[in-house]
């Protein structure tokens, strides 16, 4: 067993997105400052099987384990295998040239088959003596028969990165036996609270990230989930009850830098959470 100093030293050798408590007073230095989803945002996980799509360093996979899930599968490929540093240099070059990046290069020029981005997850799993399983797959393209179905599926911080959000939710429905927890960047437009809207970004204009595509209103999120096959959708975190201002990013559950591309004075950005029931 590692001492606290050894645990800290090894943890600091990896890159983390989330602050994961590894025990012995050691918490990883995650890039994200949260706030994060907690037990109050989750359905009852006791004795249930859980699929964590886009698991990254495993923060929510390990949380599901602490909350009593019987089996947890962490699924990722993008963060685990793409050379983020090289990709970011390329994106900066594209921004300088005023052109859009070729996203296909992620899985060719920037793909690293030794999966260095997964090392933090593997270390945390070892440090926690966790039984969380792991699979490397692109959820947007993998044969879902190989993924299987799970009682609860976590789809956190993924939807707005999908070029085809409705198709993504249809695939989510396929692997969900009971309920999917969907957390996504969302927007609220004053005076259009009940209107189903999707805002589209192509040029890295939202949070300086070329991987941000569609941002829905809460009504659009509900309607897309219903269209994907879910029979009932409940809002867990909805629009903040504060007046929006120009170019304002609300941090209800936010991890988005205050860089957005909209001059609409009635638009507020926040993180929405819904439970979608099969």
The 8 nearest C-alpha neighbors of each residue, nearest first, counted from 0:
[[1, 2, 126, 6, 3, 5, 125, 128],
 [2, 0, 5, 6, 3, 4, 126, 7],
 [1, 3, 5, 4, 6, 0, 23, 7],
 [2, 4, 6, 5, 23, 7, 1, 25],
 [5, 3, 7, 2, 6, 8, 1, 9],
 [6, 4, 8, 2, 7, 3, 1, 9],
 [5, 7, 3, 9, 4, 8, 1, 10],
 [8, 6, 10, 4, 5, 9, 25, 11],
 [9, 7, 5, 11, 6, 10, 4, 12],
 [8, 10, 12, 6, 11, 7, 5, 13],
 [11, 9, 7, 12, 8, 13, 6, 27],
 [10, 12, 8, 9, 13, 7, 27, 28],
 [11, 13, 9, 10, 8, 14, 7, 119],
 [14, 12, 11, 119, 10, 15, 118, 9],
 [13, 15, 119, 12, 16, 11, 29, 116],
 [16, 14, 29, 17, 28, 30, 13, 56],
 [15, 17, 29, 30, 31, 56, 18, 14],
 [16, 18, 29, 15, 31, 19, 58, 30],
 [19, 17, 29, 27, 28, 26, 20, 16],
 [20, 18, 27, 26, 17, 21, 58, 29],
 [19, 21, 26, 22, 25, 18, 27, 24],
 [22, 20, 25, 26, 19, 127, 126, 123],
 [21, 23, 24, 25, 20, 26, 127, 126],
 [24, 22, 25, 3, 21, 2, 6, 20],
 [23, 25, 22, 26, 3, 21, 20, 7],
 [26, 24, 23, 21, 22, 7, 20, 27],
 [27, 25, 20, 19, 21, 18, 28, 24],
 [26, 28, 18, 19, 29, 10, 20, 25],
 [27, 29, 18, 15, 26, 30, 17, 11],
 [30, 28, 17, 16, 15, 18, 31, 27],
 [31, 29, 16, 15, 17, 32, 28, 18],
 [30, 32, 29, 16, 33, 17, 254, 18],
 [31, 33, 34, 30, 254, 29, 17, 18],
 [34, 32, 35, 31, 254, 253, 252, 17],
 [33, 35, 252, 32, 253, 36, 254, 251],
 [36, 34, 33, 37, 252, 253, 32, 17],
 [35, 37, 40, 34, 38, 252, 39, 41],
 [36, 38, 39, 40, 35, 41, 62, 59],
 [39, 37, 41, 40, 36, 66, 42, 62],
 [38, 40, 37, 41, 36, 42, 235, 43],
 [41, 39, 38, 37, 36, 235, 42, 272],
 [42, 40, 38, 39, 43, 37, 180, 44],
 [41, 43, 44, 40, 38, 39, 178, 274],
 [42, 44, 45, 41, 66, 47, 38, 67],
 [45, 43, 68, 47, 67, 42, 66, 46],
 [46, 44, 67, 68, 47, 43, 66, 69],
 [45, 47, 69, 68, 67, 44, 48, 70],
 [48, 46, 68, 69, 44, 45, 150, 49],
 [47, 49, 70, 150, 149, 69, 71, 68],
 [50, 48, 71, 151, 152, 149, 150, 70],
 [49, 51, 152, 72, 71, 153, 149, 73],
 [50, 52, 153, 73, 54, 74, 152, 60],
 [53, 51, 74, 54, 154, 153, 50, 75],
 [54, 52, 75, 55, 74, 51, 157, 154],
 [53, 55, 57, 73, 52, 51, 75, 74],
 [56, 54, 57, 53, 78, 75, 79, 120],
 [57, 55, 120, 119, 58, 54, 15, 16],
 [58, 56, 60, 54, 55, 59, 120, 61],
 [57, 59, 61, 60, 56, 19, 62, 17],
 [60, 58, 62, 61, 57, 63, 54, 51],
 [61, 59, 57, 63, 62, 58, 51, 73],
 [60, 62, 64, 63, 59, 58, 57, 65],
 [61, 63, 59, 65, 64, 60, 66, 58],
 [64, 62, 66, 60, 61, 65, 68, 59],
 [63, 65, 61, 68, 62, 66, 67, 60],
 [66, 64, 62, 63, 67, 61, 68, 60],
 [67, 65, 63, 64, 68, 44, 62, 45],
 [66, 68, 45, 64, 65, 44, 46, 69],
 [67, 69, 46, 47, 45, 44, 64, 70],
 [70, 68, 46, 47, 48, 67, 71, 45],
 [69, 71, 48, 68, 49, 47, 72, 131],
 [72, 70, 49, 131, 50, 48, 132, 60],
 [71, 73, 132, 50, 133, 131, 51, 74],
 [74, 72, 133, 51, 54, 132, 50, 60],
 [75, 73, 52, 134, 54, 53, 135, 133],
 [76, 74, 53, 135, 54, 136, 77, 52],
 [75, 77, 79, 135, 136, 137, 80, 78],
 [78, 76, 79, 80, 81, 75, 137, 53],
 [77, 79, 80, 116, 76, 81, 55, 75],
 [78, 80, 116, 117, 76, 114, 77, 115],
 [79, 81, 114, 111, 77, 110, 78, 76],
 [82, 80, 110, 109, 77, 83, 78, 111],
 [83, 81, 109, 84, 85, 86, 110, 111],
 [84, 82, 86, 85, 81, 87, 109, 78],
 [83, 85, 87, 86, 82, 88, 81, 89],
 [86, 84, 88, 87, 83, 82, 89, 109],
 [85, 87, 83, 89, 84, 88, 82, 90],
 [86, 88, 90, 84, 89, 85, 83, 91],
 [89, 87, 91, 85, 86, 90, 92, 84],
 [90, 88, 92, 86, 87, 91, 93, 85],
 [89, 91, 87, 93, 92, 88, 86, 94],
 [92, 90, 94, 88, 93, 89, 87, 95],
 [91, 93, 89, 95, 90, 94, 96, 88],
 [94, 92, 90, 96, 98, 91, 95, 97],
 [93, 95, 97, 91, 92, 96, 90, 98],
 [94, 96, 92, 93, 97, 91, 98, 90],
 [97, 95, 93, 94, 98, 92, 91, 99],
 [96, 98, 94, 95, 93, 99, 92, 202],
 [99, 97, 93, 96, 94, 100, 95, 202],
 [98, 100, 93, 202, 101, 97, 94, 201],
 [101, 99, 102, 93, 90, 98, 89, 209],
 [100, 102, 103, 104, 99, 105, 90, 93],
 [103, 101, 104, 105, 100, 106, 210, 209],
 [104, 102, 105, 101, 106, 107, 108, 100],
 [103, 105, 107, 108, 102, 106, 101, 109],
 [106, 104, 109, 103, 102, 107, 110, 81],
 [105, 107, 110, 104, 103, 109, 108, 81],
 [108, 106, 104, 110, 109, 105, 103, 111],
 [107, 109, 104, 110, 105, 106, 103, 111],
 [110, 108, 105, 82, 81, 107, 106, 104],
 [109, 111, 81, 106, 107, 80, 108, 105],
 [110, 112, 80, 113, 114, 81, 109, 82],
 [113, 111, 114, 80, 110, 115, 81, 79],
 [112, 114, 111, 115, 80, 116, 117, 79],
 [115, 113, 80, 79, 112, 116, 117, 111],
 [116, 114, 117, 118, 113, 79, 80, 111],
 [117, 115, 79, 114, 118, 78, 80, 119],
 [116, 118, 79, 120, 115, 119, 114, 121],
 [117, 119, 121, 120, 115, 116, 122, 13],
 [118, 120, 122, 121, 117, 13, 56, 123],
 [121, 119, 56, 123, 117, 118, 122, 57],
 [120, 122, 118, 124, 119, 123, 125, 117],
 [121, 123, 119, 125, 124, 120, 118, 126],
 [124, 122, 126, 120, 125, 121, 127, 119],
 [123, 125, 129, 121, 127, 122, 126, 128],
 [124, 126, 128, 122, 123, 127, 121, 129],
 [127, 125, 123, 124, 128, 122, 21, 129],
 [126, 128, 129, 124, 125, 123, 21, 22],
 [129, 127, 125, 126, 124, 130, 123, 131],
 [128, 130, 124, 127, 131, 125, 61, 126],
 [129, 131, 132, 128, 124, 71, 70, 64],
 [132, 130, 71, 129, 72, 133, 60, 73],
 [131, 133, 72, 73, 71, 130, 134, 70],
 [134, 132, 73, 72, 74, 131, 135, 75],
 [133, 135, 74, 136, 73, 75, 132, 72],
 [136, 134, 76, 75, 74, 133, 137, 79],
 [137, 135, 76, 75, 138, 141, 134, 74],
 [136, 138, 139, 140, 141, 76, 75, 135],
 [137, 139, 141, 140, 136, 52, 75, 74],
 [140, 138, 137, 141, 167, 170, 161, 166],
 [139, 141, 138, 137, 142, 136, 143, 170],
 [142, 140, 138, 137, 143, 136, 139, 145],
 [143, 141, 144, 145, 140, 146, 138, 139],
 [144, 142, 146, 145, 141, 147, 174, 173],
 [143, 145, 142, 146, 147, 148, 141, 174],
 [144, 146, 143, 147, 142, 141, 148, 136],
 [147, 145, 143, 144, 148, 142, 174, 141],
 [146, 148, 144, 145, 174, 143, 149, 173],
 [147, 149, 174, 175, 176, 146, 150, 173],
 [150, 148, 48, 175, 151, 176, 49, 50],
 [149, 151, 176, 177, 48, 47, 175, 49],
 [152, 150, 49, 178, 149, 179, 177, 48],
 [151, 153, 179, 50, 49, 175, 51, 180],
 [154, 152, 51, 180, 155, 179, 52, 50],
 [155, 153, 181, 52, 180, 157, 152, 182],
 [154, 156, 182, 157, 181, 153, 183, 180],
 [155, 157, 183, 182, 158, 154, 184, 159],
 [156, 158, 160, 155, 159, 154, 183, 53],
 [157, 159, 160, 161, 183, 164, 156, 167],
 [158, 160, 213, 161, 212, 157, 211, 214],
 [159, 161, 211, 158, 210, 157, 212, 162],
 [162, 160, 163, 164, 158, 159, 212, 157],
 [163, 161, 164, 212, 160, 213, 159, 211],
 [162, 164, 161, 166, 165, 167, 213, 168],
 [165, 163, 167, 161, 166, 162, 158, 168],
 [166, 164, 168, 167, 163, 223, 169, 227],
 [165, 167, 169, 168, 164, 163, 170, 227],
 [168, 166, 164, 170, 165, 169, 163, 171],
 [169, 167, 171, 165, 170, 166, 227, 172],
 [170, 168, 227, 166, 172, 171, 167, 165],
 [169, 171, 173, 167, 168, 172, 166, 174],
 [170, 172, 168, 169, 173, 174, 167, 175],
 [171, 173, 169, 175, 170, 174, 168, 228],
 [172, 174, 170, 171, 175, 169, 148, 143],
 [173, 175, 148, 172, 171, 147, 149, 176],
 [176, 174, 172, 149, 148, 173, 177, 152],
 [175, 177, 150, 149, 148, 277, 178, 174],
 [178, 176, 150, 277, 175, 276, 151, 179],
 [179, 177, 276, 151, 275, 277, 175, 274],
 [180, 178, 152, 275, 151, 274, 153, 181],
 [179, 181, 274, 153, 154, 273, 152, 275],
 [182, 180, 154, 273, 155, 272, 179, 274],
 [183, 181, 272, 155, 271, 156, 154, 180],
 [184, 182, 156, 271, 270, 185, 158, 159],
 [183, 185, 270, 269, 214, 271, 159, 186],
 [186, 184, 215, 214, 269, 270, 216, 271],
 [185, 187, 268, 216, 267, 215, 269, 214],
 [186, 188, 267, 266, 216, 238, 189, 268],
 [189, 187, 266, 191, 265, 192, 190, 267],
 [190, 188, 265, 191, 192, 187, 266, 243],
 [189, 191, 192, 188, 265, 193, 194, 187],
 [192, 190, 194, 188, 189, 193, 187, 195],
 [191, 193, 194, 190, 188, 189, 187, 218],
 [194, 192, 191, 218, 195, 217, 190, 216],
 [195, 193, 191, 192, 196, 218, 219, 216],
 [194, 196, 219, 218, 216, 193, 197, 222],
 [197, 195, 216, 219, 215, 194, 198, 218],
 [196, 198, 215, 214, 213, 199, 216, 219],
 [197, 199, 214, 213, 215, 196, 200, 212],
 [200, 198, 213, 212, 197, 214, 201, 211],
 [199, 201, 212, 202, 204, 213, 211, 205],
 [202, 200, 203, 212, 209, 199, 204, 211],
 [201, 203, 204, 209, 200, 99, 98, 208],
 [202, 204, 209, 208, 207, 205, 201, 200],
 [203, 205, 260, 202, 207, 259, 200, 206],
 [204, 206, 259, 207, 203, 260, 208, 258],
 [205, 207, 258, 208, 259, 256, 255, 204],
 [208, 206, 203, 205, 204, 209, 258, 259],
 [209, 207, 203, 210, 206, 211, 205, 204],
 [210, 203, 208, 211, 202, 207, 201, 204],
 [209, 211, 208, 160, 212, 203, 161, 201],
 [212, 210, 160, 209, 208, 159, 205, 213],
 [211, 213, 200, 199, 160, 159, 162, 201],
 [214, 212, 199, 159, 198, 197, 200, 215],
 [213, 215, 198, 185, 197, 159, 184, 186],
 [216, 214, 197, 185, 219, 196, 220, 186],
 [215, 217, 186, 219, 218, 196, 185, 187],
 [216, 218, 220, 219, 221, 215, 237, 185],
 [219, 217, 195, 221, 216, 220, 193, 222],
 [220, 218, 195, 222, 216, 221, 217, 215],
 [219, 221, 217, 223, 218, 222, 215, 224],
 [222, 220, 218, 224, 219, 223, 232, 225],
 [221, 223, 219, 225, 224, 220, 226, 218],
 [222, 224, 226, 220, 225, 221, 219, 165],
 [225, 223, 227, 221, 226, 222, 229, 220],
 [224, 226, 229, 222, 228, 227, 223, 230],
 [225, 227, 223, 228, 224, 222, 229, 165],
 [228, 226, 169, 224, 225, 168, 229, 223],
 [229, 227, 225, 226, 230, 172, 224, 169],
 [228, 230, 277, 225, 276, 224, 231, 275],
 [231, 229, 277, 276, 225, 228, 232, 275],
 [232, 230, 276, 229, 275, 233, 225, 277],
 [231, 233, 275, 274, 221, 276, 273, 234],
 [234, 232, 274, 273, 235, 275, 231, 221],
 [235, 233, 273, 236, 237, 272, 274, 232],
 [234, 236, 273, 272, 233, 237, 40, 274],
 [237, 235, 272, 271, 234, 273, 238, 270],
 [236, 238, 271, 234, 239, 235, 217, 272],
 [237, 239, 187, 240, 269, 236, 271, 217],
 [240, 238, 241, 237, 251, 269, 249, 267],
 [241, 239, 238, 242, 237, 243, 251, 187],
 [240, 242, 239, 243, 238, 267, 249, 244],
 [243, 241, 244, 240, 265, 189, 267, 239],
 [244, 242, 267, 265, 266, 241, 247, 245],
 [243, 245, 264, 247, 265, 246, 242, 266],
 [244, 246, 264, 247, 263, 262, 265, 243],
 [247, 245, 261, 262, 244, 259, 248, 264],
 [248, 246, 245, 244, 267, 249, 243, 268],
 [247, 249, 268, 257, 267, 250, 269, 246],
 [250, 248, 269, 268, 251, 247, 267, 253],
 [251, 249, 253, 252, 269, 248, 254, 270],
 [250, 252, 253, 269, 249, 270, 239, 34],
 [253, 251, 270, 250, 34, 35, 269, 33],
 [254, 252, 250, 270, 255, 251, 269, 33],
 [253, 255, 33, 31, 256, 252, 32, 250],
 [254, 256, 253, 206, 257, 248, 250, 258],
 [255, 257, 258, 206, 254, 248, 259, 207],
 [258, 256, 248, 259, 255, 206, 247, 246],
 [259, 257, 206, 256, 205, 207, 260, 204],
 [260, 258, 205, 206, 261, 204, 257, 246],
 [259, 261, 204, 205, 262, 258, 246, 206],
 [262, 260, 263, 246, 259, 266, 245, 264],
 [261, 263, 246, 264, 245, 260, 266, 265],
 [262, 264, 261, 265, 266, 245, 246, 244],
 [265, 263, 245, 244, 266, 262, 246, 243],
 [264, 266, 189, 188, 263, 243, 244, 267],
 [267, 265, 188, 187, 264, 263, 243, 189],
 [266, 268, 187, 243, 186, 247, 248, 249],
 [269, 267, 186, 248, 249, 185, 187, 266],
 [268, 270, 249, 185, 250, 251, 184, 253],
 [271, 269, 184, 252, 253, 183, 185, 251],
 [270, 272, 236, 237, 183, 182, 185, 184],
 [273, 271, 182, 236, 235, 181, 234, 183],
 [274, 272, 234, 235, 181, 233, 180, 275],
 [273, 275, 180, 233, 232, 179, 181, 276],
 [276, 274, 232, 179, 178, 231, 229, 273],
 [277, 275, 178, 231, 229, 177, 230, 232],
 [276, 229, 177, 230, 178, 176, 275, 175]]
